[in-house]
Every structure is written in structure tokens, then in C-alpha cells.
Amino acid sequence: MTELPSFPFPVGPRSEPPPEYAALRGCPHRVRLRAGGEALVVTSYEDVRQVLSDRRFSRSANADGPLFARSPESLPLVMAD
């Protein structure tokens, strides 16, 4: 079984994205969140567009619970439609 990369990636001293994003470019990839859960990272324009427009990813579609466990330092924007 392949070890999943940890996400979010560590931020370096430069203003450029972490180099780990280059390895994920093109298609969805599973990652391991800090809290231990799994998630998909989408990087292509079409994949991101689909996620943002698909009602299955809506916060209201998951009203019974959080989409994922949020850490105190994470942005609440990811919980909004």
C-alpha cells in the first residue's frame, strides 16, 4: 500500500507554491489530512470547476455533519458554498 502524501504541504520561505503541487498536477490525488482523514486534491481547471459547480460538494448537501474535521488554523472559507 502506497503512503499518501500529507496535506496541507509545508510552506517554504518563497512566495511560490510548495513543490509537492507539481507532482499532483493534472488529475485528482488522494492525500492524508493532519487529522488523519483522507481527501482528494484537484488541481486541473476542469476538475476544480466541476467541484465548485457540483451540488454533491455543497455544504448544505452535507448538513448532517462537517465535510471534514477542521483545525483551528484552517480557513472557514472551505466550509462555505
Backbone bond lengths (Angstrom), bond angles and torsions (degrees), N, CA, C in turn:
res aa  C-N    CA-C-N  psi(-1)  N-CA   C-N-CA  omega(-1)  CA-C   N-CA-C  phi
1 M - - - 1.446 - - 1.532 109.13 -
2 T 1.310 116.84 131.46 1.457 121.90 -178.01 1.521 110.51 -80.57
3 E 1.309 116.07 135.74 1.462 121.71 177.09 1.523 109.33 -70.55
4 L 1.327 116.57 131.49 1.460 120.68 178.51 1.520 110.53 -78.02
5 P 1.335 117.46 143.56 1.461 118.82 175.06 1.527 110.56 -66.96
6 S 1.314 117.37 145.97 1.464 122.26 177.37 1.514 109.89 -78.73
7 F 1.336 115.92 142.08 1.458 121.81 -179.68 1.512 109.08 -136.96
8 P 1.305 121.04 139.95 1.456 127.14 6.26 1.526 111.40 -74.67
9 F 1.319 114.69 156.21 1.453 121.00 -179.69 1.524 109.88 -73.80
10 P 1.329 117.25 150.66 1.464 119.72 178.06 1.529 110.88 -63.52
11 V 1.306 115.21 139.92 1.465 120.74 179.53 1.520 108.36 -89.90
12 G 1.320 116.03 130.06 1.454 121.19 179.91 1.520 111.29 -90.18
13 P 1.318 116.71 -175.43 1.464 121.02 -176.94 1.529 113.86 -75.52
14 R 1.327 117.90 -14.01 1.463 120.03 -177.93 1.514 111.54 -92.63
15 S 1.308 115.42 169.23 1.462 120.29 178.81 1.529 111.86 -87.70
16 E 1.318 118.32 6.16 1.459 122.86 179.17 1.527 109.90 -85.95
17 P 1.339 117.07 154.44 1.469 119.36 176.47 1.529 110.49 -61.36
18 P 1.328 117.21 152.26 1.464 119.93 176.64 1.529 110.29 -57.26
19 P 1.338 118.23 145.44 1.466 121.33 -177.43 1.529 113.35 -62.90
20 E 1.321 118.09 -20.13 1.465 120.66 -179.70 1.533 111.96 -61.14
21 Y 1.329 117.23 -27.13 1.467 119.80 178.93 1.529 111.80 -62.85
22 A 1.309 118.28 -32.64 1.470 121.23 -179.89 1.526 110.92 -60.34
23 A 1.326 117.01 -36.98 1.466 120.70 179.96 1.528 111.78 -70.84
24 L 1.324 117.89 -21.57 1.459 121.89 -177.64 1.519 113.22 -97.95
25 R 1.312 116.62 -3.21 1.463 120.76 -175.95 1.520 111.86 -61.11
26 G 1.328 116.13 136.23 1.454 120.50 170.95 1.507 117.06 110.46
27 C 1.313 119.15 -45.97 1.460 119.89 -179.47 1.524 109.11 -143.59
28 P 1.338 117.43 159.90 1.469 120.08 -179.73 1.529 112.01 -59.43
29 H 1.314 115.76 143.39 1.468 122.11 178.40 1.520 109.48 -133.94
30 R 1.317 115.23 140.10 1.467 120.20 175.17 1.526 109.55 -76.71
31 V 1.338 114.48 141.85 1.458 121.23 176.61 1.518 108.50 -135.59
32 R 1.314 115.77 162.83 1.467 122.49 176.47 1.526 108.33 -102.89
33 L 1.336 117.20 123.91 1.454 122.10 178.64 1.522 110.15 -79.82
34 R 1.321 117.13 160.16 1.472 121.07 -178.91 1.516 112.45 -56.70
35 A 1.344 116.12 -35.24 1.462 119.99 -178.93 1.525 112.48 -76.37
36 G 1.350 117.32 -5.13 1.456 121.51 176.61 1.514 114.97 105.70
37 G 1.328 117.76 -15.06 1.457 120.78 179.29 1.518 111.86 -75.66
38 E 1.329 115.31 171.96 1.457 120.98 177.56 1.526 109.57 -108.25
39 A 1.330 115.85 153.17 1.456 122.11 177.17 1.519 108.36 -148.05
40 L 1.317 115.76 167.09 1.455 121.59 173.22 1.512 108.60 -107.11
41 V 1.323 116.26 136.04 1.463 121.80 173.08 1.523 105.94 -104.31
42 V 1.337 115.84 124.94 1.463 120.57 176.06 1.519 108.14 -110.66
43 T 1.329 116.08 136.07 1.464 120.02 -175.78 1.517 113.63 -125.78
44 S 1.324 117.70 -18.98 1.458 118.05 -178.54 1.527 109.77 -80.57
45 Y 1.302 116.51 152.66 1.456 122.10 -179.35 1.525 110.82 -55.84
46 E 1.326 117.18 -47.96 1.468 121.22 -177.15 1.528 111.72 -64.36
47 D 1.337 117.54 -41.06 1.468 120.23 179.31 1.528 110.98 -65.80
48 V 1.321 116.75 -44.45 1.468 120.53 179.33 1.525 109.80 -63.65
49 R 1.301 116.55 -43.14 1.469 121.40 179.11 1.532 110.47 -60.16
50 Q 1.317 116.88 -42.36 1.459 120.45 179.20 1.530 111.13 -63.79
51 V 1.319 117.39 -46.13 1.465 120.62 -179.74 1.530 110.67 -61.55
52 L 1.327 117.06 -42.56 1.462 120.02 -177.57 1.525 113.22 -71.55
53 S 1.318 117.87 -20.19 1.463 119.94 -178.45 1.528 113.59 -108.12
54 D 1.306 118.49 -5.14 1.461 122.96 -176.84 1.531 109.72 -90.37
55 R 1.321 116.85 122.09 1.470 121.27 -178.18 1.532 113.13 -62.45
56 R 1.325 118.32 -20.84 1.465 119.82 178.39 1.516 112.11 -65.50
57 F 1.344 117.21 -20.49 1.460 121.01 178.64 1.520 111.98 -98.05
58 S 1.319 117.32 8.35 1.457 122.26 -179.19 1.523 110.66 -72.07
59 R 1.302 116.85 143.71 1.458 121.10 176.31 1.526 109.92 -60.91
60 S 1.342 117.29 -39.69 1.459 120.50 -179.00 1.532 111.89 -67.01
61 A 1.323 117.99 -25.85 1.462 121.11 177.31 1.522 111.33 -71.00
62 N 1.322 117.31 -16.69 1.462 122.78 -179.75 1.523 110.70 -118.81
63 A 1.319 117.17 41.36 1.462 122.61 -174.69 1.527 113.27 -65.86
64 D 1.327 117.88 -18.85 1.461 120.27 -179.16 1.522 113.29 -73.58
65 G 1.325 116.83 -12.99 1.454 119.55 -179.52 1.508 110.04 -175.93
66 P 1.316 116.84 172.82 1.468 119.69 -179.43 1.519 111.35 -69.52
67 L 1.334 116.01 154.51 1.459 119.85 174.57 1.518 109.78 -64.75
68 F 1.306 117.01 -34.42 1.456 123.16 175.75 1.514 108.16 -163.07
69 A 1.306 116.50 163.34 1.462 120.89 179.38 1.519 109.20 -70.12
70 R 1.303 116.51 124.43 1.459 122.31 -176.76 1.517 109.72 -97.52
71 S 1.305 116.83 133.89 1.456 120.58 175.92 1.527 108.76 -87.26
72 P 1.311 118.59 156.84 1.468 121.07 -177.23 1.526 114.26 -57.01
73 E 1.338 117.94 -30.04 1.464 119.39 -177.05 1.527 113.23 -88.63
74 S 1.345 118.15 -4.36 1.461 119.58 -178.89 1.530 110.52 -78.27
75 L 1.309 114.65 156.99 1.459 120.43 -178.02 1.516 111.41 -79.62
76 P 1.335 118.50 132.92 1.452 119.69 178.14 1.519 113.03 -69.56
77 L 1.319 118.62 -12.47 1.450 122.21 179.35 1.525 111.94 -56.79
78 V 1.316 117.30 -32.81 1.460 119.88 -179.14 1.514 112.33 -67.93
79 M 1.322 117.41 -13.24 1.458 121.63 179.78 1.520 111.52 -95.31
80 A 1.314 118.41 -1.70 1.460 122.03 -176.69 1.516 110.77 -101.97
81 D 1.328 115.47 155.35 1.461 120.72 174.22 1.503 109.88 -82.68
